Amino acid sequence: MSHEPGDPLPRSLLTPPAADSRAAAEARHAANAWAVADARHARAAAHAHHAADALNTLRERLRATLGAELLVVDDARYARDDGAEGPFPPGLVVRPRERAEVAELVALCHELGVPLSPRGAGTGTVGGCLADHGGVVLDLAGLDRILDIDERSLLAEVEPGVINAALQEAAEARGLFYPPDPASWKVCSLGGNVATNAGGPRACKYGVTGNFVLGLDVVTGTGEPLRVGHRSIKGVTGYNLAGLLVGSEGTLAVTTACTLRLVPKPSGALTLLASFADEIDACAAVHRCQTGGVVPTALEFADRLCVRALLGAGGLAVPVPDDAKALLWIEIDGDEGGLDASMLRAAQHCRDAGALDISLAGDPSARAQLWDVRRALSHTLRARWPKKISEDVAVPLAQLPALTRAARELGARHGLDVASFGHAGDGNLHVNILYDPAAGPDVAERVHRAVADLFRVTIELGGTLSGEHGIGISKRPYMPLEQSAPLRALQLGLKRVWDPKNILNPGKLFPT
Ligand SMILES: Cc1cc2nc3c(=O)[nH]c(=O)nc-3n(C[C@H](O)[C@H](O)[C@H](O)COP(=O)(O)OP(=O)(O)OC[C@H]3O[C@@H](n4cnc5c(N)ncnc54)[C@H](O)[C@@H]3O)c2cc1C
């Protein structure tokens, strides 16, 4: 594992705060640390030797069966995703063009014991698609065909490399709608969306990717092709294996095709941007909307540091009062006839919660301008601070004000800039820790403590470490904060069934 100077600190390198018992255990073991290290080095050397042999054999056999043009060597792109982990250059990248080639490759990796990391578009933020154990990166971007859009059954069949936006466009051209809309929708793959159970602003009304997965064609860790789920809208035959695979981050199987549900395209939509003098007022408006007869398609939030950054970067598409310290974007879609009444109700809820100002947008270009500002937030923060670590914790809705307050206090406590924005309607916030690695010798330690504090508070509020980005490598050390040892052991047992030789994304998700 390497870390370039100046890179954001990979969270996998950070250890969660040691419990007293763990510190005591570490002290007890200190006496034989050298002997343990020697044995580990010997094992690692033998393992590396075996891994190199296995990879060479795999390369030769793949050349003979799949064709040399499907292999890529030395491509630096594959050493990173959009997060802070890596670089982890893979031993080999394989880019299949046909689904059947995936099963062949996985079977060979299984036979030879070579680790394999599936990769969609590499927009993940937790190192999920990286070959941190070496071996093969399986690049699924070439499997990018929309196989079918069945207008009468309201479903689509797609290969995993299809980009989310491409399916949205294809569905809308036929009067249909695919709601899951991660902010990365123009570049992320549907296979990656399924593997991470991606959400987006519209999850507030429609739900996340998993709510639209009917069935999957997959290849298990032994190379066996299986079809799980169904093509019908309902189906409860046997265990819900499609549900298990959704969000399993490429640790149980490789997806080679997805059957996804579509819905009729709403005939209209309206967008509102409200500004508030305080984040807690904005949270109160979220609560009023969610419990007061409005069904928002999206309910997105940004805190005071985000407002400052947006204003500094050229404004908000509409004027906002000077004392604005929080923003809410609210979208309502559906039958055009009923939209005005719903939007007026949402605006009234914002006013009752103390909104300073409200801008309404009806025509598509004005709405797009408001959403462009929201979508630009991540890049705006990244452009202004040298380093940014973005967490995506989620809490029960009633705890949103407490989470917002806690995120604000993190900054003051650890002497860091902390900006929060995101999917307030789902209680899912992107808490961004922004810093300059050159700011002082202890900055990495302060970032570490801030992340650990955020996770601890989130769990205390009844929340979860990740609302949408997943665990991957980055959040793996923190899993014990949320899940008990028996629960983790049960899941690792499931992994042994799907992937007996532990070749698919080995070591991800669960700390070992
Ligand atoms: C600017 C930006 C905005 C983002 N906004 C959001 C957001 O709003 N909501 C959200 O949920 N996420 C968001 N993300 C994170 C990311 O885009 C999502 O997690 C997305 O689903 C990843 O898709 P991908 O194709 O890039 O997958 P990758 O990054 O390539 O892989 C992600 C994981 O999926 C596995 N995987 C990929 N393809 C397959 C397959 N066919 N079979 C099995 N496993 C597979 C990989 O092994 C890895 O564990 C954002 C990222 C960026 C950079």
Ligand as a Chemical Component Dictionary entry (heavy atoms), coordinates in Angstrom:
data_LIG
# 
_chem_comp.id                   LIG 
_chem_comp.type                 NON-POLYMER 
_chem_comp.pdbx_formal_charge   0 
_chem_comp.three_letter_code    LIG 
# 
loop_
_chem_comp_atom.comp_id 
_chem_comp_atom.atom_id 
_chem_comp_atom.alt_atom_id 
_chem_comp_atom.type_symbol 
_chem_comp_atom.charge 
_chem_comp_atom.model_Cartn_x 
_chem_comp_atom.model_Cartn_y 
_chem_comp_atom.model_Cartn_z 
_chem_comp_atom.pdbx_ordinal 
LIG C1  C1  C 0 -18.915 13.560 -8.458  1  
LIG C2  C2  C 0 -19.465 12.281 -7.880  2  
LIG C3  C3  C 0 -20.766 12.265 -7.411  3  
LIG C4  C4  C 0 -21.292 11.091 -6.850  4  
LIG N1  N1  N 0 -22.589 11.115 -6.440  5  
LIG C5  C5  C 0 -23.134 9.991  -5.960  6  
LIG C6  C6  C 0 -24.501 9.978  -5.551  7  
LIG O1  O1  O 0 -25.216 10.978 -5.632  8  
LIG N2  N2  N 0 -25.001 8.821  -5.092  9  
LIG C7  C7  C 0 -24.246 7.681  -5.004  10 
LIG O2  O2  O 0 -24.758 6.642  -4.596  11 
LIG N3  N3  N 0 -22.951 7.668  -5.372  12 
LIG C8  C8  C 0 -22.376 8.782  -5.862  13 
LIG N4  N4  N 0 -21.067 8.775  -6.250  14 
LIG C9  C9  C 0 -20.261 7.551  -6.097  15 
LIG C10 C10 C 0 -20.250 6.629  -7.356  16 
LIG O3  O3  O 0 -20.497 7.363  -8.542  17 
LIG C11 C11 C 0 -21.270 5.508  -7.182  18 
LIG O4  O4  O 0 -20.883 4.674  -6.100  19 
LIG C12 C12 C 0 -21.438 4.631  -8.434  20 
LIG O5  O5  O 0 -22.502 3.727  -8.215  21 
LIG C13 C13 C 0 -20.177 3.861  -8.816  22 
LIG O6  O6  O 0 -20.348 3.359  -10.136 23 
LIG P1  P1  P 0 -19.070 2.990  -11.031 24 
LIG O7  O7  O 0 -19.559 2.444  -12.300 25 
LIG O8  O8  O 0 -18.159 4.148  -11.136 26 
LIG O9  O9  O 0 -18.431 1.835  -10.134 27 
LIG P2  P2  P 0 -16.918 1.601  -9.715  28 
LIG O10 O10 O 0 -16.387 2.773  -8.972  29 
LIG O11 O11 O 0 -16.155 1.128  -10.886 30 
LIG O12 O12 O 0 -17.109 0.378  -8.697  31 
LIG C14 C14 C 0 -17.821 0.552  -7.511  32 
LIG C15 C15 C 0 -17.984 -0.813 -6.819  33 
LIG O13 O13 O 0 -18.829 -1.635 -7.609  34 
LIG C16 C16 C 0 -18.169 -2.848 -7.950  35 
LIG N5  N5  N 0 -18.616 -3.173 -9.317  36 
LIG C17 C17 C 0 -18.623 -2.357 -10.387 37 
LIG N6  N6  N 0 -19.170 -2.981 -11.440 38 
LIG C18 C18 C 0 -19.521 -4.226 -11.020 39 
LIG C19 C19 C 0 -20.124 -5.351 -11.646 40 
LIG N7  N7  N 0 -20.532 -5.334 -12.915 41 
LIG N8  N8  N 0 -20.317 -6.467 -10.899 42 
LIG C20 C20 C 0 -19.936 -6.513 -9.595  43 
LIG N9  N9  N 0 -19.372 -5.484 -8.966  44 
LIG C21 C21 C 0 -19.172 -4.345 -9.669  45 
LIG C22 C22 C 0 -16.687 -2.537 -7.820  46 
LIG O14 O14 O 0 -15.919 -3.702 -7.566  47 
LIG C23 C23 C 0 -16.693 -1.583 -6.639  48 
LIG O15 O15 O 0 -16.765 -2.296 -5.430  49 
LIG C24 C24 C 0 -20.498 9.927  -6.777  50 
LIG C25 C25 C 0 -19.189 9.944  -7.253  51 
LIG C26 C26 C 0 -18.668 11.100 -7.794  52 
LIG C27 C27 C 0 -17.269 11.087 -8.294  53 
# 
loop_
_chem_comp_bond.comp_id 
_chem_comp_bond.atom_id_1 
_chem_comp_bond.atom_id_2 
_chem_comp_bond.value_order 
_chem_comp_bond.pdbx_ordinal 
LIG C1  C2  SING 1  
LIG C2  C3  SING 2  
LIG C2  C26 DOUB 3  
LIG C3  C4  DOUB 4  
LIG C4  N1  SING 5  
LIG C4  C24 SING 6  
LIG N1  C5  DOUB 7  
LIG C5  C6  SING 8  
LIG C5  C8  SING 9  
LIG C6  O1  DOUB 10 
LIG C6  N2  SING 11 
LIG N2  C7  SING 12 
LIG C7  O2  DOUB 13 
LIG C7  N3  SING 14 
LIG N3  C8  DOUB 15 
LIG C8  N4  SING 16 
LIG N4  C9  SING 17 
LIG N4  C24 SING 18 
LIG C9  C10 SING 19 
LIG C10 O3  SING 20 
LIG C10 C11 SING 21 
LIG C11 O4  SING 22 
LIG C11 C12 SING 23 
LIG C12 O5  SING 24 
LIG C12 C13 SING 25 
LIG C13 O6  SING 26 
LIG O6  P1  SING 27 
LIG P1  O7  DOUB 28 
LIG P1  O8  SING 29 
LIG P1  O9  SING 30 
LIG O9  P2  SING 31 
LIG P2  O10 DOUB 32 
LIG P2  O11 SING 33 
LIG P2  O12 SING 34 
LIG O12 C14 SING 35 
LIG C14 C15 SING 36 
LIG C15 O13 SING 37 
LIG C15 C23 SING 38 
LIG O13 C16 SING 39 
LIG C16 N5  SING 40 
LIG C16 C22 SING 41 
LIG N5  C17 SING 42 
LIG N5  C21 SING 43 
LIG C17 N6  DOUB 44 
LIG N6  C18 SING 45 
LIG C18 C19 SING 46 
LIG C18 C21 DOUB 47 
LIG C19 N7  SING 48 
LIG C19 N8  DOUB 49 
LIG N8  C20 SING 50 
LIG C20 N9  DOUB 51 
LIG N9  C21 SING 52 
LIG C22 O14 SING 53 
LIG C22 C23 SING 54 
LIG C23 O15 SING 55 
LIG C24 C25 DOUB 56 
LIG C25 C26 SING 57 
LIG C26 C27 SING 58 
# 
